[in-house]
Amino acid sequence: MSGGDAGAEPLDGLSGPEVQIASKARFQAGPYGVVVILMAATVLSFLDRTILGLIVDPIRHDLRIGDAQIGLLSGFAFALFYAFLGLPFGRWADRHNRQSLIVFGVAMWSVATAACGLAHTFTSLFVARVFVGVGEAALGPAALSLVANLFPKHKLGFALALLATGITLGNGFSVTLGGALVAWTETKSVVLPFIGLLSGWRLVFLAVGASGLPLAALIALLVREPPRQTSAAAPSLSAVFAHMYAHAKTYILIISGYSFMVVMSFAQIIWGPTFFLRVLHMTLVSFAVYYGLLMGVGGTLGLIAGGKISDYLTRRGVPGAPARVNLTAIIVQTPFLIVGYLSRDLAMALLCFGVGVIVLTFTGGLQSATLQRITPPRMLGSVSAIYLIFANLVGGGAGPFFIGALSQHLGASGNGLGQSLAVTSIITLPIAAWLVLWALKPLAQSERAVEIAADKLPLEGRLLPADAPTGAFVGDIA
């Protein structure tokens, strides 16, 4: 990182307003540096989101609630305000400073996570989880839009996959750290002024929430708003919907297919740890080591591999490359997840679950890459927010609640939870595969149409050249 001025290195092929923007630029974190910082924010967001899955039974026993209510806490509580605020935050990402939105989001969900530790009723914990969703709703559209401005199309798959490694690292890290925290809090407690005694799962939430505020300060210090890939004004919301309507078949199939696909992504985050702890009686320490390595190493390699394969297919001119990688991953993971969740043999369950989850991680980042290929740059924040609304309502809201309610119906003891997870896999993954397969032809047509439209724009509305420097940052761009 350097503090020099970027004015001595103008953007090739640009002139006028573009050069003036570049001349004001100040180098802070470079493009990959920004991705790494945002990846850390994603790690923290998933740590805040998934820590609940590790302490389901202590919360359930302490608050005297069932699996269905746990499903509400882990699903709809998070997705509720995410759905309402995702689009406004996406519009902000298209029109205003994305860095400030990300700082707000990190600070918000950190405070809300700490507040979860102060809850003594289902209602108060539900409200705190809602505000975790409010904070995280700010990160997704802003981060995706910001990263899309930093890389040319043929490098974007890898960049977004690298960003998405925050999911696998956060997922694995949450279990590893959470396991250590839960073990520590079994014998420890703290007394806080005006709050009183905190121990057990409450102390876990407080520690995790407190870790986010330093990261918010780091983002404010090191990340700067990049120049937009087009100098055209952000379109109105009606123009965004008009574009989506013009490509309605593509967007409906892709958003629906990906929303069903992520049901099992959320399921393994929220219910996977509970399945192994409750049904197969693994110790918390043993599962924490296994899951941390599975997601932290295997999942991260899966994400990077998926992004690399997508970029390779894109360079070869394969239409809909990210969607094709996702479709393959859906088909391959399905039998492994079903067998893993139905097995009562620990070794078989660990093997099948591990393979299924690693293949599942190939899809991380490629949902966003798919949308980027069919969406004009200044619409990407809004369109990403619309996708995330549906993905979180279906995958993060309805999915965990359905699994919890079915598990409660089948019986919390025995393998009711495993049967519930297997049934959900049988329902959602084939639907997802069929929708994505159906989307491939219209997706290719939409990709071509967006490319042709971009080529016809005047200079001030075009995308930056693929070889334009991507390290320049400006302070505040409205």
HELIX and SHEET records of a PDB file:
HELIX    1   1 ALA A    6  ALA A    8  5                                   3    
HELIX    2   2 PRO A   17  SER A   23  1                                   7    
HELIX    3   3 PRO A   31  LEU A   54  1                                  24    
HELIX    4   4 VAL A   56  LEU A   63  1                                   8    
HELIX    5   5 ASP A   67  GLY A   71  1                                   5    
HELIX    6   6 LEU A   72  PHE A   76  3                                   5    
HELIX    7   7 ALA A   77  ARG A   95  1                                  19    
HELIX    8   8 ARG A   98  CYS A  116  1                                  19    
HELIX    9   9 PHE A  122  ALA A  148  1                                  27    
HELIX   10  10 LYS A  153  THR A  185  1                                  33    
HELIX   11  11 GLY A  200  ALA A  210  1                                  11    
HELIX   12  12 GLY A  212  LEU A  222  1                                  11    
HELIX   13  13 LEU A  237  ALA A  246  1                                  10    
HELIX   14  14 ALA A  248  ILE A  270  1                                  23    
HELIX   15  15 GLY A  272  THR A  274  1                                   3    
HELIX   16  16 PHE A  275  VAL A  279  3                                   5    
HELIX   17  17 LEU A  284  LEU A  293  1                                  10    
HELIX   18  18 LEU A  294  GLY A  299  3                                   6    
HELIX   19  19 THR A  300  ARG A  315  1                                  16    
HELIX   20  20 ALA A  321  LEU A  342  1                                  22    
HELIX   21  21 LEU A  346  LEU A  360  1                                  15    
HELIX   22  22 THR A  361  THR A  363  5                                   3    
HELIX   23  23 LEU A  366  ILE A  374  1                                   9    
HELIX   24  24 PRO A  377  MET A  379  5                                   3    
HELIX   25  25 LEU A  380  ALA A  391  1                                  12    
HELIX   26  26 ASN A  392  ALA A  398  3                                   7    
HELIX   27  27 GLY A  399  LEU A  410  1                                  12    
HELIX   28  28 GLY A  416  ASP A  455  1                                  40    
HELIX   29  29 LEU A  459  GLY A  461  5                                   3    
SHEET    1   A 2 SER A 189  LEU A 192  0                                        
SHEET    2   A 2 GLY A 196  SER A 199 -1                                        
END                                                                             
